[in-house]
């Protein structure tokens, strides 16, 4: 099989010639700490060096316009301030740069008061999307570059509740607001959901890729099964159905504690869970997936801390987990989260050779 065939057959729970294998090592948060010769490799060259069944990223050129919102960004000394001025007030977000992860993290969320909920409506209700005329051609070129190495996936954004928890209100305030201001929150969540559907309707016809990922970061450390059922399941179901209508497949990026949610996740029109994470970082195992969510494939199966151990221990753990699951079908084995920088490239290469 080609690496692409192997990856796609695994996603459809079909038999493969060997266990598909991929690791998240392509960002600066990992490569910046490795030997210079690896950091100087291009993405596809590094994927070839490790013989990965590759999961490449691909963008879709979609422009967003919103005449209701004026946005400004100020950045200085590792801090970034984003101001979004709407007809009902200005929302301010403050983020701090984290050198270790090479990412920005919120330290001040934009929605702080009940009045901010009125302003936040304009961030979503006013958004309009239009795909670039050459979006399909750009996607076709990306597919040509990746070729038979693996699949190409694009992101579609995030569903409303997880957006509120992670980016707009924060975990605590989201639940306080749902309790204290239920009508305003219901209105905002409905507008956020419709905005994602508008985005998909603009993006999907211009998308050359077969796999669309919603970046949920779902975990029962952030929401309960009842909350997932009430606020998330229907939205994800709507996205999956629309994606399927366009002949493509929905992939759910869910990297946290999922065990209590697996039966309901398995009923969504989603092909796979990406970043499916074993303990101690997550709380799901390959056996849990086989028992509770067997029709949904997974891209994951290990966790970052496993890769800090010696090669022998890593391989023994993977082999034991596979044996307990009782099947290799529906598994693309990955590092789940981003590979910890303390795991060197050559350790990954040794594990890869052993797993063949």
C-alpha positions as CSV (number, residue, x, y, z in Angstrom):
1,X,0.0,0.0,0.0
2,X,1.0,3.6,-0.4
3,X,1.2,5.7,2.7
4,X,-2.0,7.5,1.6
5,X,-3.9,4.2,0.9
6,X,-2.8,2.9,4.3
7,X,-4.0,6.0,6.1
8,X,-7.3,6.2,4.3
9,X,-8.1,2.5,4.7
10,X,-7.4,2.8,8.5
11,X,-9.7,5.8,8.7
12,X,-12.5,3.6,7.2
13,X,-11.7,0.7,9.6
14,X,-10.5,-1.5,6.7
15,X,-7.7,-3.9,6.8
16,X,-4.2,-2.5,6.3
17,X,-0.8,-4.0,5.5
18,X,0.8,-2.5,8.6
19,X,-0.1,-0.1,11.4
20,X,-0.2,3.5,10.1
21,X,2.0,5.8,12.0
22,X,2.4,9.6,12.3
23,X,3.8,12.1,14.8
24,X,3.2,15.8,15.5
25,X,6.7,17.2,15.0
26,X,6.3,19.8,12.3
27,X,5.8,23.0,14.4
28,X,8.4,25.3,15.8
29,X,7.5,24.2,19.4
30,X,9.2,20.9,18.6
31,X,11.7,21.5,15.8
32,X,13.3,24.5,17.4
33,X,14.8,22.2,20.0
34,X,16.1,19.5,17.7
35,X,19.4,19.2,15.8
36,X,19.7,21.9,13.1
37,X,19.7,19.3,10.3
38,X,16.2,18.3,11.2
39,X,14.9,21.8,11.6
40,X,16.3,22.7,8.1
41,X,14.4,19.8,6.5
42,X,11.1,20.7,4.7
43,X,7.9,19.1,6.0
44,X,7.7,16.5,3.3
45,X,11.4,15.7,3.5
46,X,11.1,15.0,7.2
47,X,8.0,12.9,6.7
48,X,9.9,10.8,4.2
49,X,12.9,10.5,6.5
50,X,10.7,9.0,9.2
51,X,8.6,7.1,6.7
52,X,5.4,8.6,8.2
53,X,1.9,7.9,6.9
54,X,1.6,11.6,6.7
55,X,-1.3,13.9,7.8
56,X,-0.5,17.2,6.1
57,X,-2.3,20.4,6.6
58,X,-3.9,22.5,3.9
59,X,-5.6,25.8,3.9
60,X,-8.6,27.0,2.0
61,X,-8.6,30.6,0.9
62,X,-11.8,32.1,2.4
63,X,-12.1,35.8,3.0
64,X,-14.2,37.1,5.9
65,X,-15.8,40.5,5.9
66,X,-17.8,42.2,8.7
67,X,-18.8,45.8,8.3
68,X,-20.1,45.9,11.9
69,X,-16.7,45.3,13.5
70,X,-13.5,47.4,13.5
71,X,-10.5,45.4,14.7
72,X,-7.1,46.6,15.8
73,X,-4.1,44.7,17.2
74,X,-1.2,46.0,19.3
75,X,1.8,43.9,20.1
76,X,4.6,44.7,22.4
77,X,7.0,42.9,24.9
78,X,5.4,39.5,24.4
79,X,1.8,40.8,24.9
80,X,-0.9,41.2,22.2
81,X,-4.0,43.3,22.7
82,X,-6.9,42.8,20.3
83,X,-9.8,45.4,20.3
84,X,-13.0,44.7,18.4
85,X,-15.3,47.7,18.2
86,X,-19.0,46.9,17.5
87,X,-22.2,49.0,17.5
88,X,-22.8,47.8,21.0
89,X,-19.3,48.4,22.5
90,X,-15.7,47.3,22.3
91,X,-14.4,43.9,23.3
92,X,-10.8,43.6,24.4
93,X,-8.7,40.5,24.4
94,X,-5.1,40.3,25.9
95,X,-2.8,37.4,25.0
96,X,0.7,36.5,26.2
97,X,3.3,34.8,24.1
98,X,4.7,31.5,25.5
99,X,8.2,30.9,24.3
100,X,8.1,27.2,25.0
101,X,5.0,26.4,23.0
102,X,5.6,29.2,20.4
103,X,1.9,30.2,20.9
104,X,-0.3,33.0,22.2
105,X,-2.4,32.3,25.2
106,X,-5.3,34.4,26.5
107,X,-4.9,36.2,29.9
108,X,-7.9,38.4,29.5
109,X,-11.0,37.2,27.7
110,X,-13.1,39.6,25.5
111,X,-16.5,38.9,27.1
112,X,-16.5,40.1,30.8
113,X,-19.9,41.5,31.4
114,X,-23.6,41.0,30.5
115,X,-23.3,44.0,28.2
116,X,-20.4,42.4,26.3
117,X,-22.8,39.6,25.2
118,X,-24.6,42.2,23.0
119,X,-21.4,43.3,21.5
120,X,-20.2,39.7,20.9
121,X,-23.3,39.1,18.7
122,X,-21.8,41.3,16.0
123,X,-18.6,39.2,15.9
124,X,-20.6,36.3,14.5
125,X,-23.9,37.6,13.0
126,X,-22.0,40.1,10.9
127,X,-19.4,37.7,9.4
128,X,-19.7,36.9,5.7
129,X,-17.5,34.5,3.9
130,X,-16.3,34.2,0.3
131,X,-13.9,31.6,-1.1
132,X,-11.1,32.9,-3.4
133,X,-11.6,32.1,-7.1
134,X,-8.4,30.1,-7.2
135,X,-9.0,28.2,-3.9
136,X,-9.6,24.8,-5.6
137,X,-6.5,25.2,-7.7
138,X,-4.4,26.0,-4.6
139,X,-5.8,22.9,-2.9
140,X,-5.1,20.8,-5.9
141,X,-1.4,21.9,-5.9
142,X,-1.1,21.0,-2.2
143,X,-2.5,17.6,-2.9
144,X,0.0,17.2,-5.7
145,X,2.9,18.1,-3.4
146,X,1.8,15.6,-0.7
147,X,1.0,12.9,-3.3
148,X,0.9,9.4,-2.0
149,X,2.6,10.2,1.3
150,X,-0.7,10.6,3.1
151,X,-3.8,12.7,3.5
152,X,-4.4,16.4,3.5
153,X,-6.7,17.9,6.1
154,X,-8.1,21.5,6.6
155,X,-9.6,23.1,9.7
156,X,-13.1,24.5,9.8
157,X,-12.9,26.3,13.2
158,X,-14.6,25.4,16.5
159,X,-18.1,24.8,17.7
160,X,-19.7,27.5,19.9
161,X,-19.4,26.1,23.5
162,X,-15.8,25.2,23.1
163,X,-15.1,28.6,21.6
164,X,-16.7,30.3,24.6
165,X,-14.7,28.1,27.0
166,X,-11.4,28.5,25.3
167,X,-11.4,31.9,23.6
168,X,-14.3,34.2,24.6
169,X,-15.2,33.7,28.3
170,X,-13.0,31.1,29.9
171,X,-14.2,27.9,31.6
172,X,-15.6,29.4,34.8
173,X,-17.3,32.4,33.3
174,X,-18.9,30.3,30.6
175,X,-20.9,28.3,33.2
176,X,-21.7,31.4,35.3
177,X,-23.1,33.2,32.2
178,X,-25.1,30.1,31.1
179,X,-26.7,30.1,34.5
180,X,-27.1,33.8,35.0
181,X,-28.0,35.0,31.5
182,X,-29.5,32.0,29.7
183,X,-31.5,33.9,27.1
184,X,-28.6,36.1,26.0
185,X,-26.2,33.1,25.9
186,X,-28.7,31.0,23.9
187,X,-29.0,33.8,21.4
188,X,-25.2,34.2,21.1
189,X,-24.6,30.4,20.8
190,X,-27.2,30.2,18.0
191,X,-25.5,33.0,16.1
192,X,-22.1,31.4,16.5
193,X,-23.5,28.1,15.2
194,X,-25.1,29.7,12.1
195,X,-21.8,31.5,11.5
196,X,-19.9,28.2,11.3
197,X,-22.5,26.8,8.9
198,X,-22.1,29.9,6.7
199,X,-18.4,29.4,6.7
200,X,-18.7,25.7,5.7
201,X,-21.2,26.6,2.9
202,X,-18.6,29.0,1.5
203,X,-15.6,26.8,2.1
204,X,-16.7,23.3,1.1
205,X,-17.4,23.9,-2.6
206,X,-13.9,25.5,-2.9
207,X,-12.1,22.8,-0.9
208,X,-10.0,20.2,-2.7
209,X,-9.3,18.1,0.4
210,X,-11.4,15.2,1.6
211,X,-11.0,15.8,5.3
212,X,-12.4,18.7,7.4
213,X,-11.4,19.0,11.0
214,X,-13.2,20.9,13.7
215,X,-10.7,21.8,16.4
216,X,-12.8,21.1,19.5
217,X,-10.3,20.2,22.3
218,X,-13.2,18.5,24.0
219,X,-12.6,17.0,27.4
220,X,-14.8,16.1,30.4
221,X,-12.3,18.2,32.5
222,X,-14.1,21.1,30.8
223,X,-17.7,19.9,30.3
224,X,-19.9,17.1,31.5
225,X,-21.7,14.5,29.3
226,X,-24.9,16.4,30.0
227,X,-23.4,19.7,28.8
228,X,-21.9,17.9,25.8
229,X,-25.3,16.5,24.9
230,X,-27.1,19.8,25.4
231,X,-24.7,22.3,23.7
232,X,-22.2,20.4,21.5
233,X,-23.7,17.2,20.0
234,X,-26.3,18.8,17.8
235,X,-23.8,21.4,16.5
236,X,-21.2,18.7,15.6
237,X,-24.0,16.6,14.0
238,X,-25.0,19.6,11.8
239,X,-21.4,20.2,10.7
240,X,-20.8,16.5,10.0
241,X,-24.0,16.2,7.9
242,X,-23.2,19.3,5.8
243,X,-19.6,18.1,5.3
244,X,-20.9,14.6,4.2
245,X,-23.4,16.2,1.8
246,X,-20.3,17.7,0.0
247,X,-18.7,14.3,-0.3
248,X,-16.1,14.9,2.4
249,X,-15.4,13.5,5.9
250,X,-15.6,15.2,9.3
251,X,-12.7,14.7,11.7
252,X,-13.0,15.7,15.4
253,X,-9.9,17.1,17.1
254,X,-10.6,16.0,20.7
255,X,-7.5,15.6,22.8
256,X,-8.7,15.4,26.4
257,X,-10.7,13.1,28.7
258,X,-13.3,11.5,26.4
259,X,-14.2,8.1,27.9
260,X,-17.6,9.2,29.2
261,X,-18.4,10.8,25.8
262,X,-17.3,8.0,23.4
263,X,-20.8,6.3,22.9
264,X,-22.4,9.6,21.8
265,X,-19.3,10.7,19.8
266,X,-19.7,7.3,18.0
267,X,-23.2,8.3,16.9
268,X,-22.0,11.5,15.1
269,X,-21.5,11.6,11.3
270,X,-17.7,11.9,11.9
271,X,-15.1,9.7,10.5
272,X,-12.4,9.9,13.2
273,X,-11.3,11.4,16.5
274,X,-7.9,13.1,16.1
275,X,-5.5,13.3,19.0
276,X,-7.2,10.4,20.9
277,X,-5.0,10.3,24.0
278,X,-4.1,7.5,26.4
279,X,-3.5,8.1,30.2
280,X,-2.0,9.8,32.0
281,X,-2.7,12.8,29.7
282,X,-6.1,11.6,28.4
283,X,-8.3,8.9,29.9
284,X,-9.0,6.8,26.9
285,X,-7.3,3.6,25.6
286,X,-7.4,1.8,22.3
287,X,-9.6,-0.8,24.1
288,X,-12.0,1.9,25.2
289,X,-12.4,2.9,21.6
290,X,-12.9,-0.7,20.4
291,X,-15.6,-1.2,23.1
292,X,-17.4,2.1,23.2
293,X,-16.9,3.7,19.8
294,X,-15.9,1.0,17.3
295,X,-17.3,2.6,14.1
296,X,-15.3,5.8,14.6
297,X,-11.6,5.5,13.8
298,X,-8.9,7.3,15.8
299,X,-5.7,9.2,15.0
300,X,-3.8,9.0,18.2
301,X,-3.5,6.3,20.8
302,X,-0.4,7.3,22.8
303,X,0.4,10.4,24.9
304,X,3.2,12.9,25.1
305,X,4.7,11.5,28.3
306,X,5.1,8.0,26.8
307,X,7.6,9.4,24.3
308,X,9.9,10.5,27.2
309,X,10.6,6.8,27.9
310,X,13.2,4.6,26.2
311,X,12.4,2.9,22.9
312,X,11.8,-0.5,24.5
313,X,9.3,0.9,27.0
314,X,7.4,2.8,24.3
315,X,7.1,-0.2,22.0
316,X,6.0,-2.5,24.9
317,X,3.3,-0.1,25.9
318,X,2.0,0.3,22.4
319,X,2.0,-3.5,21.8
320,X,0.2,-4.1,25.1
321,X,-2.5,-1.4,24.3
322,X,-3.0,-2.9,20.8
323,X,-3.4,-6.4,22.3
324,X,-5.9,-5.2,24.8
325,X,-7.9,-3.6,22.1
326,X,-8.0,-6.8,20.1
327,X,-7.9,-5.1,16.7
328,X,-5.7,-2.9,14.6
329,X,-8.6,-1.7,12.5
330,X,-9.5,1.9,12.7
331,X,-6.2,3.0,14.3
332,X,-3.7,5.5,13.0
333,X,-1.1,5.5,15.7
334,X,0.3,9.0,16.5
335,X,1.8,10.9,19.4
336,X,-1.7,12.3,19.9
337,X,-0.6,15.8,21.1
338,X,2.5,17.6,20.0
339,X,5.7,15.5,20.5
340,X,7.6,16.8,23.6
341,X,10.9,18.4,22.6
342,X,12.8,16.1,24.9
343,X,12.0,13.2,22.6
344,X,14.7,13.2,19.9
345,X,14.0,12.5,16.2
346,X,16.1,9.4,16.3
347,X,14.0,7.9,19.1
348,X,10.9,8.4,16.9
349,X,12.7,6.7,14.0
350,X,13.7,3.7,16.1
351,X,10.1,3.3,17.3
352,X,8.9,3.6,13.8
353,X,11.2,0.8,12.6
354,X,10.2,-1.4,15.4
355,X,6.4,-0.9,14.8
356,X,6.8,-1.9,11.1
